[in-house]
Amino acid sequence: MTVSLDPASEGGVVHEGGSVGAAGPAALAAQVAALYGNGDGQGLSAGAAPVLALGIFERVGSNWLSDSLRSIMPQHNEPFRQQLGRAHPLSPRNRVPADLEETGLGVLGWHHLACALSDLYGRPRHLVKETNLFFATDTVLELLPHSPVLVLTRAPLGIASSFARGRLWERWRYGERYAQVAASARSPRWRDEFAPLLPQDDPEEPVALGRLLAVNALLLARALAGRGRTCTVVSYEQHVSDPAAVLASLARHLEITPRPSSLARPAGAPDAMVSTDTTFATTAHKTELVAELDCRTAELVSAHTAETVERAEQVLDTQVTATAAEWLAGDDMYEVREPVTHRRTPTRTPRPTLTQSVPKLAYRPATRVSWRNLLVTNAEMADLLNMLHAADAPNTRLGTNLLVCPMPHERGGRLHFDAARRTWRVSPGYELHPAYWVTWVGAAVMASWSGARLPTRAEALEAAVGARAHNCDYAVGDVSSVAEPGCGPGQVHHLVGNVQIWCGDGPDRPVAEPVQRYLFGAAWNTPGTGEAIGAVRSRYLLGSSRGVGVRLVRDPGTTTASGLGAWELAHRLNRWIDTLDGPARPLGELDRDLITALAGS
């Protein structure tokens, strides 16, 4: 199996004897960095390493930071926490925190790790945002050894207020999260220091939240201590009071030129939909620090955050606990108000109805090729996944996702694998919504199965001339049905908007580097301006996100009959994975083999 990059082998992927061998993921990370001039102080050096934005917890203003820097820095939202399966050894959701020197990922896992790390490097430098890494914090820092760090902080009362307004503890299953982190704290590597901080006593919500806040901040402070990293603190409270000053400070530290970004919906936007779920929206800028909590909840959160830090002083370095305490300060800056009882915050994204008329699938001439009138739906993707699974081509292998990234419904996932029944299902009511969290591999397999292909970037640009984005800029808070309001049966629905789409081509890259494919368009959570739609973006073949889906096109003379069957596609996927266990070859060469197998070019 070929897994670690070896600069001496002209970018070949080297691995010995079917496992990572003596090198390990840390060595792989160093070799990826060396590929971009970060291993020996030459080449691009620090300018190519991504910036790591690490939060002391969720709801610390990370979306505001991403949106403010989106126009000048490519974004990666929680690639370790979201895109790695729960069973993946490097996933923060895995109950057993990984030791980088004793990690078995399988051949696909090692190839994915090398490609995923490579995807984070480049110019302009990228922004990688991760919150709630807990015991995976050390792992992420070791995998990105040259990245400067932004520490995103917010006072515990502010975080607790945000959780309460959106009922996030319940929606995001934080009771289970507490149990998982408390169990991890008892693993041999961590138990002496952290088991006492997270008693397995099934605490009530504000107590558990205070403890988790403190432990995540302590783990982050501990991981950063003594590493010599460039580290900048970005305070939520400060960016509320003076966002321009925060951006100016970031510009100095990161040597960038930020442009103020507004995600307010443009005047005359084609849809008049009211936002249904603002959990991830960042269109409204706060101007005051208010914690909408009852007094008892506020007192419990503050008290148990402070108590956990005090306990840590007995087992952790003084500087670590002092740093964490500083990051967790600021409760006194908030005005505590009783929750507004008439607010109608949904406990979950409202379930869509299936009564909306959806046109019959057809291909419509839009450029020199015919475009499918509808984006690929969740129901279609589930059908394909089921057939591939039956053909012995499972989506997830040792926590590495091949075709789609399954996420909990509460986190925006709509495709779910039922292990007991060995079938894929769709969240009820979302069958006719566009599939997202789809990798390029998943998009290409769907195209081959449908007797179609993915459009090129040039074709997408040509087709989008004069089109206006429908459902962008957080107008709905999620994707909407594939049927675009006001669009007739003879038109192409959501030619721009709802989700970005994968393209069939990508930028030229050296054979030593993983292949990338272009993304195009606007999504529900990205700006819908002409500049944003036409911006050049690309990702590696196994990357995915909540805003990227699938659009198909056909050349003249192509029909459904030209599609490949699920068994043939499963054979091609498995045969490619088998080649990863062969002689050492460059990452790009291996990726091009897969592209040829799926797309024929």
VEXDREN-2710 file (C-alpha; in Angstrom, 1 decimal):
% VEXDREN-2710
k/r/px/py/pz
1/MET/0.0/0.0/0.0
2/THR/1.3/3.5/-0.9
3/VAL/0.7/6.1/1.8
4/SER/3.3/8.5/2.8
5/LEU/4.8/11.1/0.4
6/ASP/8.5/10.9/-0.3
7/PRO/10.0/14.0/-1.8
8/ALA/13.0/11.9/-2.9
9/SER/10.7/9.8/-5.1
10/GLU/9.4/12.8/-7.1
11/GLY/6.2/13.0/-5.2
12/GLY/5.5/9.3/-5.1
13/VAL/3.3/8.0/-2.4
14/VAL/5.4/5.5/-0.4
15/HIS/4.3/3.0/2.0
16/GLU/5.6/-0.3/3.3
17/GLY/3.9/-3.6/3.9
18/GLY/0.2/-2.7/3.9
19/SER/0.3/-0.2/6.8
20/VAL/1.6/3.2/7.6
21/GLY/4.8/1.6/8.8
22/ALA/7.3/3.4/11.0
23/ALA/6.5/6.8/9.4
24/GLY/3.1/7.4/10.7
25/PRO/0.6/10.2/10.0
26/ALA/2.9/12.9/11.6
27/ALA/5.6/12.0/9.0
28/LEU/3.0/12.0/6.3
29/ALA/1.9/15.5/7.4
30/ALA/5.5/16.7/7.3
31/GLN/6.0/15.3/3.8
32/VAL/2.7/17.0/2.5
33/ALA/4.0/20.3/4.0
34/ALA/7.4/19.7/2.3
35/LEU/5.5/19.3/-1.0
36/TYR/4.4/22.9/-0.7
37/GLY/7.7/24.3/0.6
38/ASN/7.0/24.0/4.3
39/GLY/9.2/21.1/5.2
40/ASP/12.7/22.6/4.9
41/GLY/12.1/26.4/5.0
42/GLN/12.2/26.7/1.2
43/GLY/9.7/27.6/-1.4
44/LEU/6.4/29.0/-0.4
45/SER/7.3/28.5/3.3
46/ALA/4.8/29.9/5.8
47/GLY/2.7/31.5/3.0
48/ALA/1.3/28.2/1.9
49/ALA/0.3/26.7/5.2
50/PRO/-3.4/27.2/6.1
51/VAL/-4.6/29.3/9.0
52/LEU/-6.2/27.3/11.7
53/ALA/-9.2/28.9/13.4
54/LEU/-9.8/26.9/16.5
55/GLY/-12.8/27.7/18.8
56/ILE/-12.9/27.2/22.5
57/PHE/-16.4/25.9/21.7
58/GLU/-19.2/26.1/19.2
59/ARG/-21.1/29.4/18.7
60/VAL/-18.0/31.6/19.1
61/GLY/-18.5/33.7/15.9
62/SER/-16.7/31.4/13.5
63/ASN/-19.2/31.9/10.7
64/TRP/-18.8/35.6/11.0
65/LEU/-15.0/35.1/10.6
66/SER/-15.5/32.8/7.6
67/ASP/-17.9/35.1/5.8
68/SER/-15.7/38.1/6.4
69/LEU/-12.7/36.4/4.9
70/ARG/-14.4/34.3/2.2
71/SER/-13.6/36.6/-0.7
72/ILE/-9.9/36.4/-0.1
73/MET/-9.3/33.0/1.6
74/PRO/-10.6/29.6/0.5
75/GLN/-12.6/28.1/3.3
76/HIS/-12.6/24.6/4.9
77/ASN/-15.3/24.2/7.5
78/GLU/-14.5/21.5/10.1
79/PRO/-12.9/19.0/7.7
80/PHE/-11.8/16.8/10.7
81/ARG/-15.0/16.9/12.7
82/GLN/-17.5/16.8/9.9
83/GLN/-16.0/14.9/7.0
84/LEU/-14.5/11.9/9.0
85/GLY/-16.8/9.2/10.0
86/ARG/-17.3/8.5/13.7
87/ALA/-15.2/5.3/13.4
88/HIS/-12.3/7.1/11.8
89/PRO/-9.3/7.0/14.1
90/LEU/-8.6/10.7/13.6
91/SER/-12.2/11.8/14.1
92/PRO/-13.0/14.0/17.1
93/ARG/-16.2/12.0/17.5
94/ASN/-14.3/8.7/18.0
95/ARG/-14.5/7.6/21.6
96/VAL/-10.8/6.5/21.6
97/PRO/-8.5/9.5/21.0
98/ALA/-5.9/8.6/18.4
99/ASP/-2.2/8.2/18.9
100/LEU/-0.7/9.4/15.6
101/GLU/2.0/6.7/15.8
102/GLU/-0.4/3.9/16.1
103/THR/-3.2/4.7/13.7
104/GLY/-4.6/2.2/11.1
105/LEU/-6.7/3.8/8.4
106/GLY/-6.6/1.2/5.5
107/VAL/-5.4/2.0/2.0
108/LEU/-8.3/4.3/1.2
109/GLY/-7.9/6.2/4.5
110/TRP/-4.2/6.9/3.9
111/HIS/-4.9/8.1/0.4
112/HIS/-7.7/10.3/1.6
113/LEU/-5.6/11.7/4.4
114/ALA/-2.7/12.7/2.1
115/CYS/-5.2/14.3/-0.4
116/ALA/-7.2/16.0/2.3
117/LEU/-4.1/17.6/3.9
118/SER/-2.8/18.6/0.5
119/ASP/-6.1/20.3/-0.2
120/LEU/-5.5/22.7/2.7
121/TYR/-2.3/24.2/1.3
122/GLY/-2.0/26.9/-1.4
123/ARG/-2.0/30.6/-2.3
124/PRO/-4.0/32.5/-1.4
125/ARG/-3.6/30.7/1.9
126/HIS/-6.6/28.8/3.2
127/LEU/-8.7/29.2/6.3
128/VAL/-9.4/25.9/8.2
129/LYS/-12.1/26.3/10.9
130/GLU/-12.5/23.7/13.6
131/THR/-14.5/23.9/16.9
132/ASN/-14.9/21.3/19.6
133/LEU/-12.0/19.2/18.7
134/PHE/-11.5/18.1/22.4
135/PHE/-9.0/15.3/22.5
136/ALA/-8.3/15.5/18.8
137/THR/-6.7/19.0/19.2
138/ASP/-3.2/17.6/19.4
139/THR/-3.8/15.5/16.3
140/VAL/-4.9/18.4/14.2
141/LEU/-2.0/20.5/15.3
142/GLU/0.4/17.7/14.4
143/LEU/-1.1/17.2/11.0
144/LEU/-0.8/20.9/10.2
145/PRO/2.6/21.7/11.9
146/HIS/3.2/25.0/10.2
147/SER/-0.2/26.7/10.5
148/PRO/-0.7/29.9/12.5
149/VAL/-3.6/29.6/14.9
150/LEU/-6.5/31.9/15.5
151/VAL/-8.2/31.1/18.9
152/LEU/-11.9/32.0/18.7
153/THR/-13.2/32.9/22.2
154/ARG/-16.6/33.8/23.7
155/ALA/-17.7/34.2/27.2
156/PRO/-19.6/31.1/28.5
157/LEU/-22.9/33.0/29.1
158/GLY/-22.8/34.1/25.4
159/ILE/-22.4/30.5/24.2
160/ALA/-25.0/29.3/26.6
161/SER/-27.5/31.9/25.4
162/SER/-26.9/30.9/21.8
163/PHE/-27.5/27.2/22.7
164/ALA/-30.7/28.1/24.5
165/ARG/-32.1/30.3/21.7
166/GLY/-31.6/27.5/19.2
167/ARG/-32.3/24.6/21.5
168/LEU/-28.9/23.3/20.3
169/TRP/-28.2/21.0/23.3
170/GLU/-31.3/19.0/22.3
171/ARG/-31.0/19.4/18.5
172/TRP/-27.3/18.6/18.4
173/ARG/-27.5/15.7/20.9
174/TYR/-25.1/17.2/23.3
175/GLY/-26.1/14.8/26.1
176/GLU/-24.5/12.1/23.9
177/ARG/-21.5/14.4/23.2
178/TYR/-20.9/14.8/27.0
179/ALA/-21.0/11.0/27.4
180/GLN/-18.5/10.5/24.6
181/VAL/-16.1/13.2/25.8
182/ALA/-16.3/11.9/29.4
183/ALA/-15.5/8.4/28.2
184/SER/-12.6/9.6/26.1
185/ALA/-11.2/11.4/29.2
186/ARG/-10.9/8.0/30.8
187/SER/-8.6/6.5/28.1
188/PRO/-5.1/5.7/29.3
189/ARG/-3.6/8.7/27.6
190/TRP/-5.8/11.3/29.3
191/ARG/-7.4/9.9/32.4
192/ASP/-4.9/11.3/35.0
193/GLU/-5.5/14.8/33.9
194/PHE/-9.0/15.0/32.5
195/ALA/-11.1/12.2/34.0
196/PRO/-11.6/14.2/37.2
197/LEU/-12.9/17.2/35.2
198/LEU/-15.8/15.3/33.6
199/PRO/-17.6/13.1/36.1
200/GLN/-19.9/10.6/34.5
201/ASP/-22.8/11.7/36.7
202/ASP/-25.4/12.5/33.9
203/PRO/-25.4/16.2/34.8
204/GLU/-28.1/18.6/33.8
205/GLU/-27.6/20.7/30.7
206/PRO/-26.1/23.9/32.1
207/VAL/-23.7/21.9/34.4
208/ALA/-22.5/19.7/31.5
209/LEU/-22.2/22.7/29.2
210/GLY/-20.0/24.6/31.6
211/ARG/-17.7/21.6/32.1
212/LEU/-17.4/20.9/28.3
213/LEU/-16.6/24.6/27.7
214/ALA/-13.8/24.5/30.2
215/VAL/-12.3/21.2/29.1
216/ASN/-12.2/22.1/25.4
217/ALA/-10.5/25.4/26.3
218/LEU/-8.1/23.6/28.6
219/LEU/-7.2/21.1/25.9
220/LEU/-6.6/23.8/23.3
221/ALA/-4.4/25.8/25.7
222/ARG/-2.5/22.7/26.6
223/ALA/-2.0/21.7/23.0
224/LEU/-0.7/25.2/22.0
225/ALA/1.6/25.6/25.1
226/GLY/5.3/25.4/24.2
227/ARG/4.7/24.7/20.4
228/GLY/6.0/28.1/19.4
229/ARG/3.0/28.8/17.1
230/THR/1.9/32.2/15.9
231/CYS/-1.3/32.5/17.9
232/THR/-3.9/35.3/17.7
233/VAL/-7.0/35.5/19.9
234/VAL/-10.2/36.6/18.2
235/SER/-12.8/37.6/20.8
236/TYR/-16.5/37.4/20.0
237/GLU/-17.2/40.3/22.3
238/GLN/-14.6/42.4/20.6
239/HIS/-15.9/41.7/17.1
240/VAL/-19.4/42.6/18.2
241/SER/-18.3/46.0/19.6
242/ASP/-15.8/46.8/16.8
243/PRO/-15.6/44.3/13.9
244/ALA/-13.5/46.7/11.8
245/ALA/-10.8/46.7/14.4
246/VAL/-10.8/42.9/14.6
247/LEU/-10.4/42.6/10.9
248/ALA/-7.6/45.2/10.9
249/SER/-5.8/43.2/13.5
250/LEU/-6.2/40.0/11.5
251/ALA/-4.9/41.7/8.5
252/ARG/-1.7/42.6/10.3
253/HIS/-1.1/39.2/11.8
254/LEU/-2.0/37.2/8.7
255/GLU/-0.6/39.7/6.1
256/ILE/-3.9/39.9/4.2
257/THR/-6.2/42.6/3.0
258/PRO/-9.7/41.9/4.1
259/ARG/-12.7/43.4/2.4
260/PRO/-15.9/43.9/4.4
261/SER/-18.4/41.3/3.4
262/SER/-22.1/41.6/3.5
263/LEU/-24.4/38.5/3.1
264/ALA/-27.6/40.6/3.1
265/ARG/-29.9/39.5/0.4
266/PRO/-29.7/41.7/-2.6
267/ALA/-32.6/44.0/-3.4
268/GLY/-35.1/42.4/-5.7
269/ALA/-33.9/38.9/-5.0
270/PRO/-36.1/36.5/-7.0
271/ASP/-37.5/34.6/-3.9
272/ALA/-39.6/36.0/-1.1
273/MET/-39.0/33.1/1.2
274/VAL/-38.7/33.8/4.9
275/SER/-35.8/32.2/6.8
276/THR/-36.9/29.0/8.4
277/ASP/-33.8/28.1/10.4
278/THR/-31.2/30.6/11.2
279/THR/-28.8/28.3/13.0
280/PHE/-26.1/28.8/10.5
281/ALA/-27.0/32.2/9.1
282/THR/-24.8/35.2/9.7
283/THR/-26.6/37.9/8.0
284/ALA/-27.5/39.8/11.2
285/HIS/-24.7/41.6/13.0
286/LYS/-25.2/41.8/16.8
287/THR/-24.5/45.2/18.4
288/GLU/-25.1/44.3/22.1
289/LEU/-24.1/41.6/24.5
290/VAL/-27.2/40.0/26.0
291/ALA/-27.5/36.5/27.4
292/GLU/-31.2/35.4/27.2
293/LEU/-31.1/32.9/30.1
294/ASP/-32.9/32.4/33.4
295/CYS/-30.8/33.4/36.4
296/ARG/-30.4/29.8/37.6
297/THR/-29.1/28.6/34.2
298/ALA/-26.7/31.5/33.9
299/GLU/-25.3/30.9/37.4
300/LEU/-24.8/27.1/36.8
301/VAL/-23.0/27.7/33.5
302/SER/-20.6/30.3/35.0
303/ALA/-20.0/28.3/38.2
304/HIS/-19.3/25.0/36.6
305/THR/-17.0/26.6/34.0
306/ALA/-15.0/28.2/36.8
307/GLU/-15.1/25.1/39.0
308/THR/-13.7/22.9/36.2
309/VAL/-10.8/25.3/35.6
310/GLU/-10.1/25.4/39.3
311/ARG/-10.0/21.6/39.4
312/ALA/-7.6/21.6/36.5
313/GLU/-5.1/23.7/38.4
314/GLN/-4.4/20.7/40.5
315/VAL/-3.3/18.5/37.5
316/LEU/-2.3/20.9/34.7
317/ASP/0.4/23.4/34.2
318/THR/-0.3/26.8/35.7
319/GLN/0.2/28.6/32.5
320/VAL/-2.3/26.3/30.7
321/THR/-5.0/26.9/33.2
322/ALA/-4.3/30.7/33.3
323/THR/-4.6/30.9/29.5
324/ALA/-7.9/28.9/29.5
325/ALA/-9.3/31.1/32.2
326/GLU/-8.4/34.2/30.2
327/TRP/-10.2/32.8/27.1
328/LEU/-13.3/31.9/29.2
329/ALA/-13.6/35.4/30.8
330/GLY/-16.2/37.9/30.0
331/ASP/-19.5/36.8/31.6
332/ASP/-19.6/40.1/33.4
333/MET/-19.8/41.9/30.0
334/TYR/-23.3/40.4/29.4
335/GLU/-26.7/41.6/30.5
336/VAL/-28.7/38.6/31.6
337/ARG/-32.3/38.7/30.5
338/GLU/-35.1/36.3/30.9
339/PRO/-35.7/34.4/27.6
340/VAL/-38.3/36.0/25.3
341/THR/-41.2/33.6/25.6
342/HIS/-42.9/34.6/22.4
343/ARG/-40.0/33.9/20.1
344/ARG/-40.8/31.1/17.7
345/THR/-37.4/29.5/17.2
346/PRO/-38.0/26.1/15.6
347/THR/-36.6/23.1/17.4
348/ARG/-35.5/21.7/14.1
349/THR/-35.6/22.6/10.4
350/PRO/-39.3/22.4/9.5
351/ARG/-40.1/19.3/7.5
352/PRO/-40.9/20.2/3.9
353/THR/-44.0/19.0/2.3
354/LEU/-44.0/16.8/-0.8
355/THR/-47.0/18.5/-2.4
356/GLN/-45.0/20.9/-4.5
357/SER/-45.1/19.9/-8.2
358/VAL/-41.8/18.7/-9.5
359/PRO/-41.3/18.6/-13.3
360/LYS/-40.5/15.4/-15.0
361/LEU/-36.8/14.7/-15.5
362/ALA/-35.6/16.0/-18.9
363/TYR/-32.5/17.4/-20.5
364/ARG/-32.9/21.0/-21.9
365/PRO/-30.5/22.7/-24.4
366/ALA/-28.8/25.5/-22.5
367/THR/-25.4/25.7/-24.3
368/ARG/-23.8/23.3/-26.8
369/VAL/-24.9/20.5/-24.4
370/SER/-28.2/19.6/-22.8
371/TRP/-28.6/20.3/-19.1
372/ARG/-30.7/18.2/-16.8
373/ASN/-33.6/20.4/-15.7
374/LEU/-33.3/19.3/-12.0
375/LEU/-30.4/18.9/-9.6
376/VAL/-29.8/15.4/-8.4
377/THR/-32.1/14.6/-5.5
378/ASN/-31.5/12.9/-2.2
379/ALA/-33.9/10.1/-3.3
380/GLU/-31.8/9.4/-6.4
381/MET/-28.6/9.4/-4.4
382/ALA/-30.1/7.0/-1.9
383/ASP/-31.1/4.6/-4.7
384/LEU/-27.6/4.7/-6.1
385/LEU/-26.0/4.1/-2.7
386/ASN/-28.2/1.2/-2.0
387/MET/-27.4/-0.5/-5.3
388/LEU/-23.7/0.1/-4.9
389/HIS/-23.9/-1.3/-1.3
390/ALA/-25.6/-4.4/-2.6
391/ALA/-22.8/-4.7/-5.2
392/ASP/-20.2/-4.8/-2.4
393/ALA/-19.1/-1.2/-2.7
394/PRO/-19.9/0.4/0.7
395/ASN/-19.7/4.1/1.0
396/THR/-17.7/4.2/4.3
397/ARG/-14.6/2.2/4.9
398/LEU/-12.9/2.4/8.3
399/GLY/-14.4/5.9/8.7
400/THR/-13.4/7.2/5.3
401/ASN/-16.3/8.3/3.1
402/LEU/-16.1/7.6/-0.6
403/LEU/-19.3/8.9/-2.2
404/VAL/-21.2/11.0/0.3
405/CYS/-20.5/12.2/3.8
406/PRO/-23.3/11.0/6.1
407/MET/-24.2/13.6/8.8
408/PRO/-26.8/13.6/11.5
409/HIS/-30.1/15.2/10.4
410/GLU/-29.6/17.8/13.2
411/ARG/-26.3/18.8/11.5
412/GLY/-27.8/19.1/8.1
413/GLY/-27.4/15.5/7.0
414/ARG/-30.3/14.1/4.8
415/LEU/-28.8/10.7/3.7
416/HIS/-28.5/8.1/6.5
417/PHE/-27.3/4.5/6.5
418/ASP/-29.3/2.0/8.5
419/ALA/-26.7/-0.5/9.6
420/ALA/-29.3/-3.0/10.9
421/ARG/-31.2/-3.0/7.6
422/ARG/-28.1/-2.4/5.4
423/THR/-30.0/0.3/3.5
424/TRP/-29.8/4.0/2.9
425/ARG/-32.7/6.2/3.7
426/VAL/-33.6/9.9/3.3
427/SER/-34.8/12.2/6.1
428/PRO/-38.6/12.2/5.6
429/GLY/-39.7/15.2/3.6
430/TYR/-36.3/15.8/2.0
431/GLU/-36.6/13.3/-0.8
432/LEU/-37.0/16.0/-3.5
433/HIS/-34.3/18.3/-2.1
434/PRO/-30.9/18.4/-3.8
435/ALA/-28.3/16.0/-2.4
436/TYR/-25.3/17.6/-0.8
437/TRP/-22.3/16.4/1.2
438/VAL/-21.5/14.5/-2.1
439/THR/-17.8/14.0/-3.1
440/TRP/-16.6/14.4/-6.7
441/VAL/-16.4/10.6/-6.8
442/GLY/-20.1/10.4/-5.8
443/ALA/-21.0/13.0/-8.4
444/ALA/-19.1/11.2/-11.1
445/VAL/-20.6/7.8/-10.3
446/MET/-24.1/9.3/-10.4
447/ALA/-23.2/10.8/-13.9
448/SER/-21.9/7.5/-15.2
449/TRP/-25.0/5.6/-13.8
450/SER/-27.3/8.1/-15.4
451/GLY/-25.7/8.1/-18.9
452/ALA/-24.5/11.6/-18.5
453/ARG/-21.5/13.6/-17.3
454/LEU/-20.6/16.5/-15.1
455/PRO/-20.4/19.9/-16.9
456/THR/-17.0/21.6/-17.4
457/ARG/-16.4/25.0/-15.7
458/ALA/-16.5/26.7/-19.1
459/GLU/-19.9/25.2/-19.9
460/ALA/-21.3/26.2/-16.5
461/LEU/-20.0/29.8/-17.0
462/GLU/-21.6/30.0/-20.4
463/ALA/-25.0/28.6/-19.2
464/ALA/-25.1/31.0/-16.2
465/VAL/-24.8/34.2/-18.3
466/GLY/-27.7/36.4/-17.3
467/ALA/-29.0/33.9/-14.7
468/ARG/-29.8/35.1/-11.2
469/ALA/-29.1/33.0/-8.1
470/HIS/-32.2/31.6/-6.5
471/ASN/-31.8/30.6/-2.8
472/CYS/-28.4/32.0/-1.7
473/ASP/-27.1/34.2/1.1
474/TYR/-28.9/32.2/3.8
475/ALA/-32.3/33.2/2.4
476/VAL/-33.9/29.9/3.5
477/GLY/-31.4/28.5/6.0
478/ASP/-31.0/25.3/3.9
479/VAL/-31.5/24.0/0.4
480/SER/-35.0/24.1/-1.0
481/SER/-36.8/21.7/-3.3
482/VAL/-35.2/21.0/-6.7
483/ALA/-38.3/22.7/-8.2
484/GLU/-37.5/26.4/-8.5
485/PRO/-40.6/28.7/-7.8
486/GLY/-41.6/30.6/-11.0
487/CYS/-39.6/28.2/-13.2
488/GLY/-41.5/26.4/-15.9
489/PRO/-41.3/22.7/-16.9
490/GLY/-39.3/23.6/-20.0
491/GLN/-36.6/25.4/-18.1
492/VAL/-33.5/24.4/-16.1
493/HIS/-34.3/24.9/-12.4
494/HIS/-31.7/26.4/-10.1
495/LEU/-29.3/26.9/-13.0
496/VAL/-27.5/29.0/-10.3
497/GLY/-28.3/28.7/-6.6
498/ASN/-29.5/26.2/-4.0
499/VAL/-26.2/24.3/-4.2
500/GLN/-22.9/24.7/-6.0
501/ILE/-22.1/21.9/-8.4
502/TRP/-19.1/19.7/-9.1
503/CYS/-17.5/20.2/-12.5
504/GLY/-15.9/17.5/-14.7
505/ASP/-12.6/19.4/-15.1
506/GLY/-10.2/21.1/-12.8
507/PRO/-7.0/23.0/-12.5
508/ASP/-3.7/21.7/-13.9
509/ARG/-1.6/20.4/-11.0
510/PRO/1.8/18.6/-10.8
511/VAL/1.5/14.8/-10.9
512/ALA/2.9/14.7/-7.3
513/GLU/-0.2/16.5/-6.0
514/PRO/-3.7/15.2/-5.7
515/VAL/-6.1/16.0/-8.6
516/GLN/-8.7/18.7/-7.9
517/ARG/-12.0/19.4/-9.6
518/TYR/-13.8/22.8/-10.0
519/LEU/-16.8/23.8/-8.0
520/PHE/-19.2/26.3/-9.6
521/GLY/-22.2/28.5/-8.8
522/ALA/-23.9/29.7/-5.6
523/ALA/-25.3/27.8/-2.7
524/TRP/-27.9/28.5/0.0
525/ASN/-25.0/29.5/2.3
526/THR/-22.8/31.5/-0.1
527/PRO/-23.1/35.0/-1.8
528/GLY/-25.1/35.2/-5.0
529/THR/-23.1/38.0/-6.6
530/GLY/-21.7/37.6/-10.1
531/GLU/-18.2/37.8/-8.6
532/ALA/-18.9/35.0/-6.1
533/ILE/-20.6/32.8/-8.7
534/GLY/-17.7/33.1/-11.1
535/ALA/-14.9/32.8/-8.5
536/VAL/-12.5/29.9/-9.2
537/ARG/-12.8/27.2/-6.6
538/SER/-11.7/23.6/-6.6
539/ARG/-11.4/20.6/-4.2
540/TYR/-9.9/17.2/-4.0
541/LEU/-11.9/14.2/-5.3
542/LEU/-13.0/13.0/-1.8
543/GLY/-13.9/16.4/-0.4
544/SER/-17.5/17.4/0.3
545/SER/-19.6/20.1/2.0
546/ARG/-23.1/21.0/2.9
547/GLY/-23.3/23.4/-0.1
548/VAL/-22.1/21.3/-3.0
549/GLY/-24.4/19.0/-5.1
550/VAL/-24.7/17.5/-8.5
551/ARG/-25.9/18.7/-11.9
552/LEU/-25.7/16.5/-15.0
553/VAL/-25.4/17.3/-18.7
554/ARG/-25.5/15.2/-21.9
555/ASP/-23.7/15.5/-25.2
556/PRO/-25.7/15.1/-28.4
557/GLY/-26.6/11.5/-29.0
558/THR/-26.1/10.4/-25.4
559/THR/-29.0/8.7/-23.6
560/THR/-29.8/6.8/-20.5
561/ALA/-28.9/3.6/-22.3
562/SER/-25.2/4.6/-22.3
563/GLY/-25.1/4.5/-18.5
564/LEU/-23.1/2.0/-16.5
565/GLY/-24.8/-0.5/-14.2
566/ALA/-24.2/-0.4/-10.4
567/TRP/-22.3/-3.7/-10.4
568/GLU/-19.9/-2.4/-13.1
569/LEU/-19.4/0.9/-11.2
570/ALA/-18.8/-1.0/-7.9
571/HIS/-16.2/-3.2/-9.6
572/ARG/-14.4/-0.1/-10.9
573/LEU/-14.4/1.6/-7.5
574/ASN/-13.1/-1.5/-5.7
575/ARG/-10.5/-2.2/-8.4
576/TRP/-9.1/1.4/-8.0
577/ILE/-9.0/1.0/-4.2
578/ASP/-7.0/-2.2/-4.7
579/THR/-4.4/-0.3/-6.7
580/LEU/-3.7/1.9/-3.7
581/ASP/-2.2/-1.2/-2.1
582/GLY/0.3/-1.6/-5.0
583/PRO/3.7/-0.2/-5.9
584/ALA/4.4/3.4/-4.9
585/ARG/2.9/5.9/-7.4
586/PRO/2.3/9.7/-7.3
587/LEU/-1.0/10.9/-5.7
588/GLY/-2.0/12.6/-8.9
589/GLU/-1.5/9.5/-11.0
590/LEU/-3.6/7.5/-8.7
591/ASP/-6.4/10.1/-8.9
592/ARG/-6.3/10.2/-12.7
593/ASP/-6.8/6.4/-12.8
594/LEU/-10.0/6.9/-10.8
595/ILE/-11.2/9.7/-13.1
596/THR/-10.6/7.6/-16.2
597/ALA/-12.4/4.7/-14.6
598/LEU/-15.5/6.8/-13.8
599/ALA/-15.6/9.5/-16.4
600/GLY/-13.6/8.0/-19.3
601/SER/-11.2/10.9/-19.5
END
